[in-house]
């Protein structure tokens, strides 16, 4: 992949635009959906149903009616000062139906090369894969990944040339960069979704010009698990822990300022499974 694309090592930019959001977008006003809002009201949603959500009268909602689901999410969102735009009706419906099944999500394939048990780090090799990527630059990290994930969510849910729901894969990753002291995150982040195996050879194209399709080359990745929410504070903490672990292992790595946050579980999950990644550019 060329230097201007969405790269696994976190460098470069995505697409034909500057990664921003047009003026007047729902992501710029005070009703911005943040990750913490999503976690909170999705938690409310999960607690209200076992299978399908229930309306005010306790009746189970029809998952085939996207307006009912949208109204339900908007009602919950208002309690958290979050606006859910109208064009999220179909994505919400599709992902709710996905939550309502027991189908296991496809994982991005990798091979474990070595387990560094002493520092709780795995060394893996990820093979060449095709990803849908979008880079956003909002005022904060949380705002940037929220804006990017909403666009990726729409792409997965039928706003693509195949006209179909593509299916979720895990992890959804966020490429982040820090300052030189690794004490602050840059507001520009890249959100990326790996295509399921059936679409790797011929990936559907996005309708959104901000999303680009990129082939990420084979890479050696050092990973460390962590749990809990992913916000700027927790991510910086996990980056520091990973850097210290890699330094103590005497691996002679050239650690830079680019890292990847990998999320495996729903924002509403009680036990969140996340990883922090460092890509060894010289180890591929």
C-alpha positions as CSV (number, residue, x, y, z in Angstrom):
1,X,0.0,0.0,0.0
2,X,1.3,3.4,-0.8
3,X,2.3,6.1,1.7
4,X,-0.8,8.1,1.2
5,X,-3.3,5.3,2.2
6,X,-4.7,3.9,5.4
7,X,-1.8,1.9,6.7
8,X,-1.5,-0.8,9.4
9,X,1.4,1.1,10.9
10,X,-0.8,4.2,11.4
11,X,1.0,6.5,8.9
12,X,-0.6,8.3,6.0
13,X,-4.1,9.5,5.2
14,X,-7.3,8.0,3.9
15,X,-9.2,8.9,0.8
16,X,-9.9,11.8,-1.4
17,X,-10.8,14.2,1.3
18,X,-9.1,15.7,4.3
19,X,-10.9,13.4,6.7
20,X,-13.1,16.1,8.1
21,X,-16.8,16.3,8.4
22,X,-18.8,18.9,6.4
23,X,-20.1,21.9,8.2
24,X,-23.6,21.3,9.6
25,X,-23.0,17.6,10.2
26,X,-24.5,16.0,13.3
27,X,-21.0,15.4,14.6
28,X,-20.4,19.1,15.2
29,X,-23.2,20.2,17.4
30,X,-23.7,19.8,21.2
31,X,-25.6,16.5,20.7
32,X,-22.6,14.6,19.6
33,X,-22.7,10.8,20.2
34,X,-19.6,9.9,22.2
35,X,-18.4,6.4,22.9
36,X,-19.4,6.8,26.6
37,X,-22.9,7.8,25.5
38,X,-23.1,4.8,23.2
39,X,-21.9,2.5,25.9
40,X,-24.4,3.9,28.4
41,X,-27.6,3.9,26.2
42,X,-26.7,0.6,24.5
43,X,-26.4,-0.8,28.0
44,X,-29.9,0.4,28.7
45,X,-31.0,-1.3,25.5
46,X,-29.4,-4.6,26.4
47,X,-31.0,-4.5,29.9
48,X,-34.4,-3.9,28.4
49,X,-34.6,-7.1,26.3
50,X,-33.5,-10.6,25.9
51,X,-33.6,-11.0,22.2
52,X,-35.7,-8.1,20.9
53,X,-36.2,-4.6,22.5
54,X,-39.6,-3.8,24.1
55,X,-41.6,-0.7,23.7
56,X,-43.2,1.5,26.4
57,X,-46.1,-0.9,26.8
58,X,-43.7,-3.9,27.3
59,X,-44.5,-5.5,23.9
60,X,-41.6,-6.9,22.0
61,X,-40.7,-4.7,19.0
62,X,-40.7,-6.0,15.4
63,X,-37.1,-6.0,14.2
64,X,-38.4,-5.7,10.7
65,X,-39.6,-2.1,11.5
66,X,-36.5,0.2,11.5
67,X,-38.5,3.3,12.5
68,X,-39.6,1.6,15.7
69,X,-36.0,0.7,16.6
70,X,-34.8,4.2,15.6
71,X,-37.5,5.8,17.8
72,X,-36.5,3.6,20.7
73,X,-32.8,4.4,20.4
74,X,-33.6,8.1,20.0
75,X,-35.7,8.0,23.2
76,X,-32.9,6.4,25.1
77,X,-30.4,8.8,23.5
78,X,-32.4,11.8,24.6
79,X,-31.9,10.7,28.2
80,X,-28.2,10.9,27.6
81,X,-28.3,14.2,25.6
82,X,-27.4,12.2,22.4
83,X,-28.9,12.8,19.0
84,X,-29.4,9.7,16.7
85,X,-29.8,10.9,13.1
86,X,-32.6,9.6,10.9
87,X,-30.2,7.9,8.5
88,X,-29.1,5.6,11.2
89,X,-32.4,3.7,11.2
90,X,-31.3,0.9,8.8
91,X,-27.8,0.4,10.4
92,X,-29.4,0.2,13.9
93,X,-32.0,-2.3,12.6
94,X,-29.3,-4.5,11.0
95,X,-26.9,-4.5,13.9
96,X,-29.8,-5.1,16.4
97,X,-30.8,-8.1,14.3
98,X,-27.2,-9.2,14.4
99,X,-27.1,-8.9,18.2
100,X,-30.3,-11.1,18.2
101,X,-28.5,-14.0,16.7
102,X,-25.8,-16.4,18.1
103,X,-23.7,-16.3,15.0
104,X,-20.1,-16.0,15.8
105,X,-18.3,-13.0,14.2
106,X,-15.4,-13.7,11.8
107,X,-12.0,-12.9,13.2
108,X,-9.1,-11.2,11.4
109,X,-6.7,-14.2,10.9
110,X,-3.3,-14.2,12.4
111,X,-0.6,-16.6,13.6
112,X,1.0,-16.4,17.0
113,X,4.8,-16.3,16.6
114,X,5.7,-16.0,20.3
115,X,4.1,-15.5,23.7
116,X,6.1,-13.2,25.9
117,X,4.5,-14.3,29.1
118,X,6.7,-12.4,31.4
119,X,5.4,-9.1,30.0
120,X,2.0,-10.4,28.9
121,X,2.6,-9.6,25.2
122,X,1.9,-11.7,22.1
123,X,4.0,-11.5,18.9
124,X,1.8,-12.2,15.9
125,X,1.9,-12.2,12.2
126,X,-1.1,-10.8,10.3
127,X,-1.3,-11.7,6.6
128,X,-2.2,-9.4,3.8
129,X,-5.9,-8.3,4.2
130,X,-8.3,-5.8,2.7
131,X,-9.8,-3.2,4.9
132,X,-12.3,-0.3,4.6
133,X,-10.8,2.8,6.3
134,X,-11.8,6.3,7.2
135,X,-9.7,9.0,8.8
136,X,-11.5,11.6,10.9
137,X,-10.2,14.8,12.6
138,X,-12.5,16.2,15.3
139,X,-11.8,18.1,18.4
140,X,-11.2,15.1,20.6
141,X,-10.2,11.4,20.1
142,X,-13.7,10.3,21.2
143,X,-15.4,12.5,18.7
144,X,-13.2,11.4,15.9
145,X,-13.7,7.7,16.4
146,X,-17.4,8.2,16.9
147,X,-17.7,10.1,13.6
148,X,-15.6,7.5,11.8
149,X,-17.5,4.5,13.3
150,X,-20.9,5.9,12.2
151,X,-19.6,6.1,8.6
152,X,-18.2,2.6,8.7
153,X,-21.4,1.3,10.3
154,X,-23.4,2.7,7.4
155,X,-21.0,1.2,4.9
156,X,-21.3,-2.3,6.5
157,X,-25.1,-2.0,6.6
158,X,-25.9,-1.8,2.8
159,X,-24.4,1.6,1.8
160,X,-22.0,-0.3,-0.5
161,X,-21.9,-1.5,-4.1
162,X,-23.1,-5.0,-3.1
163,X,-26.3,-3.5,-1.6
164,X,-26.1,-6.0,1.2
165,X,-25.2,-6.3,4.9
166,X,-21.5,-7.3,4.8
167,X,-21.3,-8.8,8.2
168,X,-19.2,-7.8,11.2
169,X,-15.6,-8.9,11.7
170,X,-13.5,-8.5,14.8
171,X,-11.6,-6.6,15.8
172,X,-12.6,-3.1,14.6
173,X,-9.4,-1.2,14.9
174,X,-8.5,2.4,15.4
175,X,-5.1,3.7,14.3
176,X,-3.9,6.4,16.7
177,X,-0.8,8.6,17.0
178,X,0.6,10.3,20.1
179,X,2.9,13.2,20.6
180,X,6.6,12.5,21.0
181,X,6.3,12.0,24.7
182,X,3.3,9.7,24.3
183,X,1.3,11.9,26.7
184,X,-1.4,13.0,24.4
185,X,-3.3,11.5,21.4
186,X,-3.7,13.4,18.1
187,X,-7.3,14.1,17.3
188,X,-6.9,12.5,13.8
189,X,-7.7,8.8,13.9
190,X,-8.3,6.1,11.4
191,X,-11.1,3.7,12.0
192,X,-10.8,0.4,10.0
193,X,-13.0,-2.6,9.3
194,X,-11.5,-5.8,7.8
195,X,-13.7,-7.4,5.1
196,X,-15.0,-10.9,5.8
197,X,-13.1,-13.6,3.9
198,X,-15.8,-13.9,1.2
199,X,-15.2,-10.2,0.2
200,X,-11.4,-10.2,0.4
201,X,-10.8,-10.8,-3.4
202,X,-13.5,-8.4,-4.6
203,X,-14.5,-6.0,-1.8
204,X,-17.7,-4.0,-2.3
205,X,-17.1,-0.3,-2.9
206,X,-18.3,2.4,-0.6
207,X,-20.9,5.1,-1.6
208,X,-19.2,7.5,0.9
209,X,-16.2,9.1,-0.7
210,X,-14.5,9.5,2.6
211,X,-14.1,5.7,3.0
212,X,-11.3,4.1,1.0
213,X,-10.5,0.4,0.4
214,X,-6.9,-0.5,1.3
215,X,-4.8,-3.6,1.2
216,X,-2.7,-3.9,4.3
217,X,0.5,-5.9,3.8
218,X,1.6,-8.7,6.0
219,X,3.0,-7.4,9.3
220,X,4.4,-8.5,12.6
221,X,2.4,-7.1,15.5
222,X,3.0,-7.0,19.2
223,X,-0.3,-7.1,21.2
224,X,-1.3,-6.7,24.8
225,X,-4.9,-7.3,26.1
226,X,-6.7,-4.9,28.4
227,X,-10.3,-4.5,29.6
228,X,-12.6,-1.7,30.3
229,X,-13.6,1.4,28.2
230,X,-11.5,2.9,25.5
231,X,-11.0,6.6,25.9
232,X,-8.1,8.9,25.6
233,X,-6.9,8.4,29.2
234,X,-7.2,4.6,29.1
235,X,-5.5,4.3,25.7
236,X,-2.6,6.5,26.7
237,X,-2.2,4.4,29.8
238,X,-2.2,1.2,27.8
239,X,0.3,2.6,25.3
240,X,2.7,3.4,28.1
241,X,2.3,-0.1,29.6
242,X,2.9,-1.7,26.2
243,X,6.0,0.4,25.5
244,X,7.4,-0.4,29.0
245,X,6.8,-4.1,28.4
246,X,8.5,-4.1,25.0
247,X,11.4,-2.1,26.4
248,X,11.9,-4.5,29.3
249,X,11.9,-7.5,26.9
250,X,15.0,-6.2,25.2
251,X,13.6,-6.6,21.7
252,X,15.5,-3.7,20.2
253,X,12.4,-2.3,18.6
254,X,12.2,1.2,17.1
255,X,9.1,2.4,19.0
256,X,7.5,5.4,17.4
257,X,4.2,7.3,18.0
258,X,1.8,5.1,16.0
259,X,-0.3,2.4,17.8
260,X,-3.6,0.6,17.1
261,X,-6.5,0.0,19.4
262,X,-8.4,-3.3,18.7
263,X,-11.9,-3.8,20.0
264,X,-13.5,-7.2,20.1
265,X,-16.6,-6.8,22.1
266,X,-19.7,-4.5,22.1
267,X,-19.5,-1.2,23.8
268,X,-22.3,-2.4,26.0
269,X,-20.5,-5.7,27.1
270,X,-20.0,-6.1,30.8
271,X,-16.5,-7.5,30.2
272,X,-14.8,-5.6,27.4
273,X,-12.0,-7.3,25.4
274,X,-9.6,-4.8,23.9
275,X,-6.0,-4.9,22.7
276,X,-3.3,-2.4,22.1
277,X,-1.0,-3.1,19.1
278,X,2.4,-2.0,18.0
279,X,3.3,-2.8,14.4
280,X,7.0,-3.8,13.9
281,X,7.7,-2.2,10.5
282,X,11.0,-4.1,10.2
283,X,9.6,-7.4,11.2
284,X,7.3,-8.2,8.3
